[in-house]
């Protein structure tokens, strides 16, 4: 079982992702709905993260940078058609909203090392 941080500013999406990750047998951290909430959770041991790269107008970049610096994989989840990732660390994958359980499961599997 992995511990996965959820960073999502839309509460309903965050709850859905949290439920789906629990259904996969993993533990969730958060959800964090803002940059400051997410940064406050980064001291916890994590095996991965699902990050919305735009949080109420704030960039999720500092979260991605902190995770990348410590070697923790992450996936971006976005509904933006334009590329919101310019200048941000490279993710293990990208989920385009709206996404299905199967898409999230594939992204989590790609993000986490084989058990």
C-alpha angles and dihedrals in degrees: 000000000000129000110232126190116221116207110182130140095204107080096206093051090046091052092048093050090046091053093046093049089050088050087056089056098254131124121239131218117207130320093234113199098190141034093255093050091050095047089051090058097050095091090070119093107261133178095197148340142221107215131189100213092212117052112183089317095319122111119246086210097106089056092049091046093051092048093046091050091058095040097250112147121229142180126218117227114196143159094200117115092202120073106270092175102076109133093007126116116271113265128217086241147337127242115201113211127269092044132169131236088254092054091049091047091051091048092049091047091050091047098050125066115249112273 
